Amino acid sequence: MFTASPLLIGFASILALLIAGTIASFWMAGIRARVKTWWVIVVALGAAMLAGRMGVIVLFALISFIALREYLSLVPTRREDRPALLLAYALVPASYLIVALDWYGIYLVFVPVYVFLLMPAVLVLNGRTKGYLAATGILHWGIVITVYNLGYGALFMNTPPAEAPLGGAGLLFFLLVVTGLNDVFQYIAGRTIGGPKILPSVSPNKTWAGFLGGVVLSGILVCLLAPIFTPLPWRAILILAVLMPVAGFAGDVTMSAVKRDLGVKDASKLLPGHGGALDRLDSLTFTAPLTFHVFAFFSSVRF
C-alpha cells in the first residue's frame, strides 16, 4: 500500500492553501499580487528540493545574492569602498562553497571572524578615514544578515541521514513553514484583535495582540510539526516553540527599523505584493541560525 511521505503531504497542504488563496483573490483583489508571488516562491522551493541538496544550495546562494544586492543598493556607501563591495559579492559563492563542501566548522567562523577582520582591512586601504567605522559596520552587518544567516537554511541539507527522519529537506520545510506562518499569524491576530501598538515608531501596524497571538499560534504549530519533521526531544521543541516566533518578530521589526532609518518603505519591487527579497526574508534571517543551532545542540552527532 502506498504511504505518502509527510513532506509530500506538507507540500500538498501548502498548495491547497495557495489554491484557496487564488480563489479568494477573485473577490479580494488586494491579495492577488501577494498570492501570485507566493506561487512563484513555493514552486521555486519545491523544484530546488526535488533537485536535492545542491539544488537547495544554489537557490539559497541566488537568494543571498539578491538580498545582498538590495541591501547594498539601499545603504550609503562611499566611492572608495568599491573594492570592499566587490569582496562582499564574492563572499556569496565563497560561503555557499563552504556549505557545499560540508565544512561546518569553517562556516561557523568564516564570516563572523575572518570576514569581520578582512573587511575593515580592505576598507582601510583606500586611505579615507572619514566614515570608516560606519562603512565597516554597515557592510559587515549586511553580509551577516543576507549571506551568513540565510546560509543556515541551506546548511540544513547537510544533516546526516541518521539525524533526521525526513532528511535535511524535512528540517528545512519545518523552518520555512513555521517562519512563514508566524508572519501570517501575527498579521491576522493583529488585524482581528487590534489593541495597543507594540513599536509604533518602528512598525505602526504591529500590536501586542498580534505579537502574542503569533507567539501562541506559532508555538502550537511548532509542537504539531516538530515531532513529524524533526528528531528533537520535547524540551528542544518547547524551546523552539517560544524562540522561533519571537525571533521571527525580531527579524521583522529589525528590518523595519533599517528601512525607516533609510527612508524607504520596501527594499525593492522584485516581489509584487511583498516588496523585495529582504522584505520577505527578514524573519528568516533570525529564525534560520536559531533553529539550526538548537537542532545542532540536541543532535546526537557532532556537526
Backbone bond lengths (Angstrom), bond angles and torsions (degrees), N, CA, C in turn:
res aa  C-N    CA-C-N  psi(-1)  N-CA   C-N-CA  omega(-1)  CA-C   N-CA-C  phi
1 M - - - 1.466 - - 1.531 109.13 -
2 F 1.345 116.76 134.80 1.452 121.82 179.64 1.526 110.35 -74.10
3 T 1.353 115.50 129.69 1.462 121.32 176.54 1.522 108.25 -119.59
4 A 1.317 116.96 119.68 1.458 120.77 -177.70 1.524 110.40 -70.42
5 S 1.308 115.82 139.53 1.448 121.35 176.62 1.535 109.75 -67.47
6 P 1.340 117.79 144.65 1.470 119.27 175.55 1.523 112.29 -56.75
7 L 1.341 116.29 -32.04 1.470 119.53 178.66 1.522 110.37 -66.92
8 L 1.329 116.61 -40.60 1.468 121.00 177.52 1.523 110.59 -65.34
9 I 1.333 116.06 -42.82 1.470 120.41 177.57 1.530 110.26 -63.03
10 G 1.330 116.19 -39.36 1.461 120.48 179.20 1.521 111.63 -61.88
11 F 1.337 116.81 -46.43 1.456 119.94 178.98 1.528 110.64 -65.95
12 A 1.316 116.84 -38.48 1.461 119.90 177.92 1.530 110.78 -61.88
13 S 1.320 116.41 -37.84 1.468 120.69 178.58 1.531 110.92 -65.67
14 I 1.339 115.86 -41.32 1.463 119.59 177.53 1.527 110.77 -63.11
15 L 1.327 116.20 -42.59 1.468 119.87 178.37 1.528 111.10 -63.77
16 A 1.334 116.49 -37.16 1.467 119.82 177.68 1.529 110.47 -63.53
17 L 1.316 116.76 -40.32 1.467 120.63 177.21 1.526 110.86 -63.97
18 L 1.334 116.06 -39.56 1.464 119.36 179.15 1.524 111.32 -67.29
19 I 1.309 116.77 -37.95 1.469 120.12 177.12 1.528 109.64 -63.66
20 A 1.335 116.17 -43.80 1.464 120.11 177.41 1.526 110.73 -61.65
21 G 1.347 115.94 -41.43 1.455 119.81 178.37 1.521 112.07 -65.27
22 T 1.330 116.09 -37.22 1.464 120.16 178.25 1.523 110.84 -64.12
23 I 1.330 116.10 -42.75 1.471 120.19 177.96 1.528 110.15 -63.77
24 A 1.341 116.01 -43.84 1.469 119.64 -179.92 1.526 111.66 -64.00
25 S 1.347 116.93 -29.56 1.465 119.85 -176.94 1.525 112.61 -67.11
26 F 1.349 117.77 -17.73 1.457 119.60 176.49 1.526 110.94 -68.36
27 W 1.333 116.85 -26.23 1.465 121.33 177.53 1.523 111.97 -102.94
28 M 1.331 117.53 -18.71 1.467 122.27 -178.80 1.532 107.98 -122.19
29 A 1.310 115.26 83.57 1.467 120.57 -174.45 1.525 112.36 -60.87
30 G 1.323 117.27 -23.99 1.457 120.67 -177.34 1.512 114.42 -65.86
31 I 1.340 116.50 -22.24 1.464 119.06 -178.26 1.529 112.40 -101.63
32 R 1.344 116.77 0.19 1.458 120.33 -172.93 1.529 112.08 -60.71
33 A 1.325 116.62 -46.76 1.466 120.22 -178.50 1.525 111.04 -65.34
34 R 1.329 116.26 -38.89 1.465 119.81 179.58 1.528 111.60 -64.11
35 V 1.323 116.09 -42.65 1.463 120.23 -179.74 1.526 110.94 -64.73
36 K 1.339 117.68 -42.27 1.465 120.90 178.07 1.528 111.00 -60.20
37 T 1.320 116.04 -41.46 1.462 119.66 179.36 1.521 111.05 -66.35
38 W 1.335 116.71 -38.85 1.468 119.63 177.55 1.523 111.00 -61.83
39 W 1.326 117.70 -36.11 1.459 120.70 176.07 1.536 110.53 -58.89
40 V 1.322 116.16 -46.05 1.472 120.72 -180.00 1.525 110.39 -61.95
41 I 1.337 116.35 -44.27 1.465 121.05 -178.23 1.528 110.60 -63.07
42 V 1.320 116.79 -48.81 1.472 120.86 -177.14 1.523 111.30 -64.94
43 V 1.326 117.24 -42.81 1.466 120.49 179.46 1.533 110.46 -63.67
44 A 1.325 116.86 -41.80 1.472 120.24 179.42 1.523 110.94 -63.33
45 L 1.326 117.25 -44.46 1.465 120.58 179.12 1.523 111.17 -66.36
46 G 1.324 116.55 -41.71 1.450 119.92 179.15 1.522 111.85 -62.63
47 A 1.344 116.55 -42.79 1.458 120.40 178.84 1.527 110.91 -63.96
48 A 1.342 116.87 -40.57 1.459 120.63 179.75 1.523 111.31 -64.10
49 M 1.347 116.57 -41.34 1.458 119.77 179.29 1.526 111.87 -67.65
50 L 1.328 116.18 -35.79 1.462 119.65 176.40 1.529 110.63 -65.47
51 A 1.328 116.28 -33.76 1.465 120.74 179.01 1.525 111.58 -72.21
52 G 1.332 116.50 -15.66 1.457 119.50 176.93 1.518 113.64 98.12
53 R 1.314 114.17 -166.22 1.462 121.86 -174.21 1.534 112.90 -54.76
54 M 1.321 117.60 -48.84 1.463 119.96 -177.58 1.523 111.50 -68.95
55 G 1.331 117.79 -31.42 1.453 120.21 176.84 1.518 111.40 -62.30
56 V 1.330 116.79 -42.44 1.466 121.06 178.79 1.525 110.52 -67.33
57 I 1.326 117.43 -42.09 1.468 120.85 -179.23 1.529 110.70 -62.33
58 V 1.341 116.53 -43.97 1.472 120.14 178.85 1.523 110.56 -63.79
59 L 1.337 117.25 -42.28 1.474 120.06 179.44 1.522 110.74 -62.60
60 F 1.323 117.62 -45.03 1.465 119.88 -179.71 1.526 111.68 -66.82
61 A 1.329 117.09 -34.26 1.462 119.88 175.68 1.528 110.30 -62.19
62 L 1.330 116.52 -42.99 1.462 120.79 177.69 1.525 110.78 -63.87
63 I 1.332 116.59 -42.52 1.463 120.62 178.88 1.525 110.54 -62.04
64 S 1.331 117.13 -43.74 1.465 120.94 179.13 1.527 110.83 -62.56
65 F 1.324 116.91 -41.08 1.468 120.59 178.94 1.526 110.30 -61.17
66 I 1.328 116.72 -46.10 1.466 120.50 -179.58 1.528 110.44 -63.78
67 A 1.343 116.46 -44.10 1.465 120.15 -179.56 1.525 111.11 -63.97
68 L 1.336 116.75 -42.35 1.469 120.39 178.59 1.527 110.65 -64.30
69 R 1.316 116.34 -41.25 1.470 120.27 178.94 1.524 110.60 -62.12
70 E 1.336 116.82 -42.96 1.464 119.28 176.70 1.519 110.80 -60.66
71 Y 1.322 115.63 -45.75 1.471 119.96 -177.84 1.527 110.98 -61.12
72 L 1.329 116.62 -47.38 1.470 119.84 -177.24 1.527 112.20 -69.90
73 S 1.334 116.74 -21.81 1.465 119.18 176.05 1.525 111.86 -78.52
74 L 1.324 116.53 -16.84 1.464 120.78 -178.07 1.526 112.83 -95.61
75 V 1.332 116.51 -41.25 1.467 119.89 -172.19 1.520 110.93 -78.45
76 P 1.341 116.86 152.92 1.469 119.66 177.32 1.527 111.03 -71.88
77 T 1.318 116.20 132.13 1.464 121.87 176.71 1.534 109.04 -131.85
78 R 1.295 116.01 158.79 1.463 122.10 178.95 1.530 109.11 -99.69
79 R 1.324 116.66 150.37 1.459 120.17 -179.80 1.521 111.02 -58.00
80 E 1.316 115.97 -34.98 1.460 120.50 -178.26 1.534 112.69 -70.32
81 D 1.323 117.62 -11.21 1.461 121.00 -176.01 1.531 113.36 -85.80
82 R 1.331 118.20 5.34 1.464 119.99 -174.50 1.531 113.46 -57.53
83 P 1.342 119.84 -42.09 1.480 118.01 176.74 1.534 112.61 -59.21
84 A 1.335 116.75 -37.59 1.464 120.22 178.69 1.527 110.79 -69.14
85 L 1.336 117.35 -35.01 1.469 120.51 178.05 1.531 110.47 -67.03
86 L 1.329 116.45 -40.24 1.469 119.92 176.23 1.528 110.70 -63.02
87 L 1.327 115.80 -38.96 1.461 120.04 176.81 1.524 110.44 -62.52
88 A 1.336 116.46 -40.86 1.467 120.37 179.85 1.525 110.66 -59.67
89 Y 1.324 117.11 -44.33 1.471 120.00 177.83 1.529 111.15 -65.64
90 A 1.327 117.26 -37.36 1.469 120.72 -179.93 1.518 111.69 -66.00
91 L 1.324 116.99 -23.26 1.465 120.67 -179.79 1.526 112.43 -70.40
92 V 1.329 117.45 -19.79 1.477 119.56 178.42 1.530 110.34 -64.87
93 P 1.349 119.41 -57.94 1.473 117.26 178.09 1.523 112.64 -64.44
94 A 1.331 117.66 -32.49 1.466 119.62 179.38 1.522 111.21 -64.09
95 S 1.318 116.74 -44.47 1.473 120.43 -178.83 1.519 111.35 -65.90
96 Y 1.329 116.57 -43.05 1.470 118.89 -177.28 1.522 111.95 -77.20
97 L 1.339 117.57 -20.76 1.465 119.30 170.64 1.525 109.53 -66.28
98 I 1.318 116.57 -39.12 1.467 120.74 176.81 1.527 110.18 -62.85
99 V 1.337 116.59 -39.83 1.467 120.10 176.56 1.526 109.89 -64.30
100 A 1.334 116.98 -44.80 1.465 120.80 -178.61 1.523 111.71 -62.93
101 L 1.336 116.41 -34.32 1.463 120.62 178.72 1.528 112.26 -81.78
102 D 1.329 116.02 -4.71 1.464 122.15 178.59 1.528 112.30 60.92
103 W 1.318 115.49 41.97 1.464 121.19 176.45 1.530 108.48 -96.00
104 Y 1.312 115.23 73.77 1.469 120.40 -173.51 1.525 112.01 -60.34
105 G 1.328 117.30 -44.37 1.465 120.26 -179.05 1.513 112.57 -61.22
106 I 1.324 116.68 -38.24 1.466 120.19 178.43 1.521 110.20 -71.24
107 Y 1.356 116.72 -39.42 1.462 119.45 -179.78 1.531 111.08 -59.56
108 L 1.310 116.05 -39.02 1.463 119.85 -178.07 1.521 112.85 -56.58
109 V 1.347 116.91 -36.44 1.468 120.11 -172.72 1.524 113.31 -109.38
110 F 1.319 118.77 -9.78 1.460 120.88 -172.83 1.527 111.87 -57.72
111 V 1.322 117.56 -57.90 1.469 120.75 -178.93 1.525 112.40 -78.91
112 P 1.345 119.11 -48.56 1.477 118.61 -176.21 1.534 114.24 -64.22
113 V 1.327 118.14 -27.23 1.464 119.87 -177.58 1.526 111.87 -109.18
114 Y 1.326 116.84 -60.51 1.454 119.19 -169.73 1.527 113.16 -77.81
115 V 1.333 117.93 -39.53 1.463 119.09 173.92 1.525 110.08 -68.99
116 F 1.319 115.88 -35.09 1.470 120.80 175.91 1.529 110.94 -57.77
117 L 1.329 117.44 -34.69 1.460 121.58 178.11 1.527 111.87 -84.79
118 L 1.333 116.42 -37.11 1.464 120.54 -175.53 1.522 112.71 -71.71
119 M 1.333 117.78 -42.38 1.458 120.60 -174.87 1.529 112.79 -59.53
120 P 1.335 120.44 -49.38 1.472 118.84 178.26 1.521 112.58 -64.40
121 A 1.346 117.17 -29.75 1.467 119.66 177.44 1.523 110.66 -67.07
122 V 1.334 117.23 -38.77 1.464 120.91 177.41 1.520 110.31 -69.25
123 L 1.318 117.12 -41.00 1.461 120.97 -179.29 1.523 112.54 -64.56
124 V 1.300 117.26 -33.09 1.463 119.95 -176.96 1.524 111.91 -73.48
125 L 1.331 117.20 -18.18 1.470 120.62 -177.22 1.520 112.87 -66.28
126 N 1.355 117.00 -22.11 1.465 117.42 179.95 1.526 112.80 -77.72
127 G 1.335 115.91 -8.54 1.460 120.52 173.89 1.515 115.28 78.87
128 R 1.329 117.90 0.95 1.464 120.23 -179.35 1.521 109.60 -97.56
129 T 1.314 116.74 120.65 1.461 121.03 -177.37 1.525 112.80 -94.81
130 K 1.324 117.80 -22.12 1.463 119.99 -179.65 1.528 109.30 -69.05
131 G 1.312 116.54 121.81 1.451 121.66 -178.57 1.514 113.90 81.34
132 Y 1.334 116.61 7.49 1.473 120.44 -175.59 1.527 112.12 -62.58
133 L 1.323 117.08 -48.74 1.464 120.60 -177.08 1.525 111.13 -63.97
134 A 1.336 116.57 -42.18 1.464 120.30 178.97 1.527 110.65 -63.34
135 A 1.332 117.06 -42.51 1.468 120.75 -179.84 1.520 110.99 -63.10
136 T 1.328 116.72 -40.33 1.464 120.82 179.24 1.520 110.97 -62.20
137 G 1.337 116.70 -48.35 1.463 120.73 -179.04 1.514 112.84 -65.44
138 I 1.333 116.50 -42.18 1.465 120.68 -178.86 1.525 110.98 -62.70
139 L 1.330 116.97 -45.24 1.460 120.34 -177.97 1.528 111.89 -68.09
140 H 1.320 116.41 -46.24 1.459 117.91 -175.72 1.527 111.13 -68.13
141 W 1.326 117.57 -40.75 1.466 119.80 178.91 1.525 110.24 -60.33
142 G 1.327 116.68 -42.98 1.452 120.12 179.92 1.519 112.72 -63.37
143 I 1.325 117.36 -39.07 1.463 121.79 178.84 1.529 110.30 -65.96
144 V 1.322 116.82 -42.27 1.460 120.36 179.27 1.526 110.48 -61.85
145 I 1.322 116.62 -46.50 1.467 120.85 -176.53 1.521 111.77 -68.04
146 T 1.327 117.75 -49.17 1.459 120.82 -169.56 1.532 114.01 -88.49
147 V 1.313 117.87 -23.26 1.460 120.47 -177.39 1.530 111.10 -112.27
148 Y 1.313 116.66 -59.80 1.466 120.65 -173.67 1.527 111.84 -65.45
149 N 1.323 117.40 -52.52 1.468 119.68 -176.57 1.525 112.42 -66.42
150 L 1.323 117.26 -42.58 1.465 119.62 178.67 1.524 111.11 -66.44
151 G 1.317 116.88 -29.62 1.453 120.73 -179.83 1.512 113.63 -60.61
152 Y 1.319 117.24 -22.95 1.462 119.70 178.32 1.532 111.52 -64.80
153 G 1.342 117.19 -26.51 1.460 119.18 175.15 1.519 110.91 -62.13
154 A 1.344 116.70 -46.11 1.461 121.08 177.72 1.522 111.12 -68.33
155 L 1.325 116.70 -32.03 1.461 121.02 -177.94 1.531 111.65 -63.05
156 F 1.326 117.33 -25.54 1.467 120.65 176.50 1.529 111.51 -57.98
157 M 1.336 116.56 -29.56 1.464 120.31 -176.55 1.528 112.23 -69.65
158 N 1.332 117.74 -12.02 1.466 121.15 177.68 1.525 112.20 -90.79
159 T 1.321 117.57 5.92 1.461 121.17 -178.30 1.525 110.72 -59.77
160 P 1.344 118.34 128.63 1.477 120.33 177.34 1.531 110.46 -56.42
161 P 1.329 118.39 137.55 1.471 121.63 -176.47 1.530 113.68 -53.27
162 A 1.327 116.71 -34.53 1.465 119.36 -177.75 1.524 112.37 -71.52
163 E 1.331 117.31 -12.15 1.456 120.86 -173.83 1.526 114.41 -93.32
164 A 1.326 117.91 -10.76 1.464 119.81 -177.71 1.521 109.49 -146.18
165 P 1.328 117.78 130.42 1.474 120.69 -176.94 1.519 113.30 -62.24
166 L 1.339 116.96 -31.55 1.467 120.67 -178.94 1.521 111.93 -112.32
167 G 1.330 116.57 14.70 1.450 120.58 179.14 1.515 112.46 73.77
168 G 1.330 114.61 -173.07 1.458 120.09 -179.98 1.513 112.68 -63.83
169 A 1.333 117.57 -30.58 1.464 120.75 179.38 1.527 111.33 -62.60
170 G 1.330 116.89 -37.45 1.459 120.26 177.73 1.513 112.22 -66.10
171 L 1.334 116.12 -40.87 1.466 120.61 178.41 1.529 110.66 -65.39
172 L 1.334 115.81 -42.72 1.468 119.61 179.14 1.524 110.83 -65.47
173 F 1.327 117.15 -41.07 1.464 120.56 177.51 1.527 110.49 -59.44
174 F 1.327 116.48 -44.26 1.466 121.34 178.07 1.527 110.50 -58.70
175 L 1.335 116.88 -47.37 1.466 121.17 -179.96 1.522 111.25 -59.09
176 L 1.331 117.16 -48.55 1.460 120.92 -174.51 1.523 112.02 -69.22
177 V 1.322 117.45 -39.67 1.473 120.37 -178.78 1.524 110.64 -67.31
178 V 1.333 116.85 -46.91 1.468 119.37 -179.06 1.528 110.49 -64.26
179 T 1.331 116.95 -43.28 1.462 120.10 -179.62 1.521 111.49 -64.24
180 G 1.335 116.56 -44.50 1.456 119.76 -179.25 1.515 113.11 -67.24
181 L 1.335 117.01 -44.05 1.465 119.66 -178.82 1.519 112.37 -73.13
182 N 1.333 117.27 -24.90 1.456 119.32 174.98 1.532 110.31 -60.64
183 D 1.334 116.98 -41.63 1.464 120.45 176.45 1.526 110.60 -61.68
184 V 1.327 115.60 -42.09 1.477 120.17 -179.57 1.528 110.24 -65.47
185 F 1.341 116.90 -45.18 1.466 120.84 -179.14 1.532 111.32 -61.24
186 Q 1.321 116.36 -43.18 1.465 119.52 -179.90 1.527 110.86 -64.70
187 Y 1.333 116.04 -38.93 1.470 120.04 179.12 1.530 110.88 -65.47
188 I 1.339 116.29 -47.33 1.470 120.06 -177.91 1.527 111.14 -65.23
189 A 1.335 116.55 -45.17 1.466 119.72 -179.75 1.524 111.03 -63.21
190 G 1.317 116.16 -40.26 1.468 119.65 179.95 1.513 112.36 -65.94
191 R 1.352 116.57 -42.78 1.459 120.10 -179.24 1.528 111.83 -72.05
192 T 1.328 116.97 -33.24 1.466 120.94 -176.50 1.521 112.17 -76.86
193 I 1.337 116.13 -44.62 1.461 120.93 -174.17 1.525 112.08 -93.76
194 G 1.334 115.26 -38.37 1.466 118.69 -178.45 1.518 111.44 73.09
195 G 1.334 115.63 -140.04 1.461 119.31 178.43 1.515 113.21 95.57
196 P 1.340 115.94 -170.58 1.472 120.40 -175.39 1.525 112.88 -64.53
197 K 1.340 114.66 148.09 1.456 120.89 178.44 1.523 109.90 -75.46
198 I 1.335 115.15 146.91 1.455 118.63 -179.74 1.524 111.92 -90.73
199 L 1.346 116.95 -39.55 1.465 121.98 177.76 1.532 108.44 -142.03
200 P 1.322 117.10 71.95 1.466 119.98 -172.12 1.521 114.69 -61.13
201 S 1.327 117.97 -29.79 1.464 119.55 -179.05 1.522 112.41 -81.10
202 V 1.323 117.02 -13.97 1.465 121.09 -178.60 1.517 110.99 -104.45
203 S 1.349 116.03 -51.44 1.463 121.66 -178.96 1.524 108.25 -139.46
204 P 1.330 117.58 89.39 1.473 121.81 -170.83 1.521 115.04 -59.59
205 N 1.331 118.38 -22.15 1.462 120.43 -176.61 1.523 113.40 -86.90
206 K 1.313 117.87 -8.08 1.471 120.38 -176.55 1.522 110.15 -90.55
207 T 1.343 114.76 132.84 1.454 121.10 -178.29 1.523 110.20 -119.23
208 W 1.334 114.18 165.47 1.466 119.26 175.17 1.536 110.43 -62.57
209 A 1.322 116.08 -37.27 1.467 119.64 179.06 1.521 110.85 -63.80
210 G 1.332 117.09 -40.48 1.454 120.85 177.94 1.514 112.07 -64.69
211 F 1.325 115.86 -43.19 1.464 120.33 179.55 1.532 111.02 -63.44
212 L 1.337 116.32 -52.05 1.467 119.91 -177.11 1.530 111.48 -68.39
213 G 1.330 116.21 -37.40 1.463 119.00 176.80 1.519 111.49 -63.42
214 G 1.332 115.96 -40.30 1.456 120.08 177.29 1.511 112.35 -64.94
215 V 1.335 116.77 -39.97 1.465 120.79 179.21 1.528 110.48 -63.05
216 V 1.335 116.36 -44.56 1.470 119.95 -178.71 1.526 111.44 -66.78
217 L 1.336 116.29 -50.31 1.469 119.93 -176.65 1.529 111.42 -66.87
218 S 1.324 116.62 -40.97 1.465 119.63 178.57 1.522 111.04 -68.75
219 G 1.323 116.82 -35.51 1.462 120.13 176.57 1.518 111.42 -62.01
220 I 1.334 116.09 -41.68 1.470 120.06 176.62 1.526 110.10 -63.44
221 L 1.341 116.30 -42.16 1.464 120.76 179.35 1.532 111.16 -60.89
222 V 1.328 117.00 -42.93 1.461 120.98 177.61 1.527 110.33 -59.16
223 C 1.322 116.22 -45.33 1.472 120.18 -178.84 1.529 112.11 -65.57
224 L 1.330 117.16 -27.44 1.462 120.60 178.16 1.532 111.88 -80.82
225 L 1.325 117.36 -40.41 1.459 121.12 -172.92 1.533 113.99 -89.37
226 A 1.315 116.90 -34.69 1.469 119.46 -174.46 1.534 113.32 -58.95
227 P 1.344 120.24 -41.68 1.464 118.40 178.42 1.535 113.55 -63.75
228 I 1.331 116.82 -21.56 1.460 120.96 -179.38 1.529 111.39 -87.73
229 F 1.340 116.39 -44.74 1.467 120.68 -170.99 1.525 113.88 -99.54
230 T 1.323 118.21 -10.87 1.455 120.35 -178.82 1.527 109.79 -131.01
231 P 1.336 116.65 160.95 1.466 120.38 176.41 1.527 112.20 -96.04
232 L 1.331 117.22 15.41 1.456 121.01 -171.73 1.526 112.56 -68.27
233 P 1.337 116.78 143.65 1.472 119.85 172.38 1.517 110.16 -72.15
234 W 1.337 115.89 166.65 1.464 119.19 -174.20 1.520 113.54 -64.11
235 R 1.316 117.71 -31.58 1.472 118.13 178.71 1.531 110.77 -64.75
236 A 1.332 116.19 -36.59 1.465 119.79 177.23 1.530 110.94 -71.55
237 I 1.324 117.10 -38.80 1.464 120.83 178.37 1.526 110.70 -62.00
238 L 1.315 116.99 -41.29 1.464 120.30 179.43 1.527 111.12 -66.89
239 I 1.332 116.51 -35.15 1.467 120.13 175.56 1.528 110.09 -62.04
240 L 1.338 116.15 -46.57 1.466 119.96 178.96 1.527 111.83 -66.68
241 A 1.321 116.90 -33.78 1.466 120.56 -179.94 1.521 111.56 -60.63
242 V 1.318 116.23 -30.64 1.466 120.65 178.18 1.522 111.22 -89.74
243 L 1.340 116.69 -45.95 1.464 120.48 -169.91 1.526 113.68 -78.51
244 M 1.333 118.71 -34.65 1.468 119.08 -177.04 1.530 112.90 -62.22
245 P 1.338 119.97 -49.99 1.469 118.00 179.05 1.523 113.26 -66.03
246 V 1.329 117.28 -33.49 1.464 119.88 177.37 1.520 110.18 -67.12
247 A 1.342 116.81 -42.85 1.459 120.89 178.43 1.526 111.07 -64.53
248 G 1.340 116.59 -39.82 1.456 119.47 177.98 1.516 111.88 -61.87
249 F 1.327 116.23 -42.68 1.467 120.65 176.78 1.524 110.54 -62.69
250 A 1.337 116.86 -42.81 1.467 120.84 -179.68 1.523 111.15 -61.85
251 G 1.342 117.21 -41.58 1.455 119.77 177.83 1.515 112.22 -63.66
252 D 1.325 116.37 -39.43 1.462 122.08 -179.82 1.524 110.80 -62.99
253 V 1.335 117.46 -52.21 1.461 119.44 -175.98 1.526 111.70 -73.01
254 T 1.343 117.47 -27.78 1.464 119.56 176.46 1.520 110.57 -63.35
255 M 1.341 116.67 -45.96 1.461 119.30 178.69 1.519 110.81 -68.30
256 S 1.328 117.71 -32.58 1.467 120.25 175.45 1.524 110.48 -62.13
257 A 1.342 116.61 -41.06 1.460 120.56 178.71 1.522 110.98 -64.17
258 V 1.332 116.34 -40.68 1.466 120.79 178.45 1.534 109.93 -61.17
259 K 1.325 116.91 -47.42 1.466 120.36 -177.90 1.523 111.50 -65.97
260 R 1.333 117.16 -37.25 1.466 119.41 177.53 1.524 110.74 -66.80
261 D 1.316 116.29 -37.78 1.460 120.00 177.39 1.527 110.73 -62.97
262 L 1.337 116.28 -35.46 1.466 121.21 -178.49 1.529 112.34 -87.97
263 G 1.339 116.63 -9.01 1.462 120.24 177.92 1.511 114.63 76.38
264 V 1.352 117.14 31.89 1.464 120.42 178.70 1.531 109.05 -125.40
265 K 1.327 115.39 153.66 1.463 120.26 178.97 1.527 110.83 -89.05
266 D 1.331 116.55 -43.63 1.455 122.24 -179.88 1.521 109.53 -127.38
267 A 1.338 115.42 154.39 1.461 119.84 179.70 1.529 110.98 -68.93
268 S 1.330 117.52 -32.62 1.461 122.95 175.93 1.529 107.68 -167.47
269 K 1.317 116.06 -172.30 1.472 121.57 176.91 1.523 110.68 -114.31
270 L 1.330 116.17 25.54 1.457 121.31 -176.03 1.526 112.40 -61.97
271 L 1.346 116.45 -41.41 1.461 121.42 -174.73 1.535 109.08 -111.68
272 P 1.318 118.61 100.39 1.475 120.93 -178.62 1.523 111.92 -53.83
273 G 1.319 114.88 130.78 1.458 120.39 179.80 1.524 113.75 87.12
274 H 1.322 117.09 -13.66 1.462 121.08 -177.97 1.529 112.57 -120.14
275 G 1.318 117.39 -25.20 1.459 120.90 -173.67 1.521 109.68 102.92
276 G 1.330 115.50 -127.74 1.451 119.81 179.73 1.512 112.34 -108.16
277 A 1.323 114.89 -177.61 1.462 119.54 178.25 1.525 111.20 -60.41
278 L 1.328 116.91 -40.47 1.463 120.04 179.32 1.523 111.84 -62.63
279 D 1.325 116.87 -35.03 1.466 120.31 178.92 1.524 111.45 -66.78
280 R 1.341 117.02 -33.26 1.457 121.27 -179.03 1.522 112.06 -84.51
281 L 1.347 116.44 -25.47 1.464 121.09 -172.83 1.523 113.81 -101.77
282 D 1.330 117.87 0.39 1.466 119.61 -172.19 1.529 112.60 -56.44
283 S 1.324 117.54 -43.93 1.472 120.38 179.96 1.526 111.14 -68.34
284 L 1.339 116.41 -39.39 1.468 121.00 -177.32 1.521 112.11 -64.32
285 T 1.337 117.42 -30.40 1.465 119.51 179.55 1.529 111.94 -63.75
286 F 1.325 116.94 -20.50 1.466 120.73 177.44 1.529 111.79 -99.50
287 T 1.332 117.00 -38.97 1.469 119.03 -175.27 1.529 112.90 -76.69
288 A 1.332 118.21 -29.65 1.473 120.21 -176.39 1.525 112.42 -62.49
289 P 1.348 119.68 -54.70 1.475 118.12 179.16 1.519 112.59 -65.08
290 L 1.339 117.52 -38.25 1.460 120.24 179.97 1.530 110.85 -60.42
291 T 1.326 117.13 -49.84 1.459 121.01 -177.92 1.521 111.15 -63.82
292 F 1.331 116.84 -41.58 1.457 119.63 -179.95 1.519 111.20 -63.50
293 H 1.311 117.80 -43.40 1.460 120.06 -177.06 1.524 112.02 -69.32
294 V 1.325 117.84 -34.82 1.467 119.93 174.05 1.522 109.31 -63.69
295 F 1.336 116.65 -44.85 1.459 120.22 178.29 1.532 111.06 -61.23
296 A 1.329 116.94 -46.29 1.464 120.35 -178.62 1.523 111.23 -64.44
297 F 1.326 117.26 -36.36 1.463 120.87 -178.99 1.529 110.85 -64.58
298 F 1.337 116.42 -39.48 1.466 120.40 -177.76 1.535 112.90 -92.30
299 S 1.329 117.10 2.76 1.449 120.52 179.46 1.518 110.57 -70.94
300 S 1.323 116.03 150.96 1.459 120.33 -178.92 1.526 112.32 -85.26
301 V 1.344 117.14 -9.50 1.458 120.14 177.52 1.522 109.09 -116.80
302 R 1.335 115.85 159.33 1.458 120.03 178.98 1.525 108.90 -89.98
303 F 1.323 116.74 119.90 1.462 120.57 -178.08 1.527 110.33 -71.40
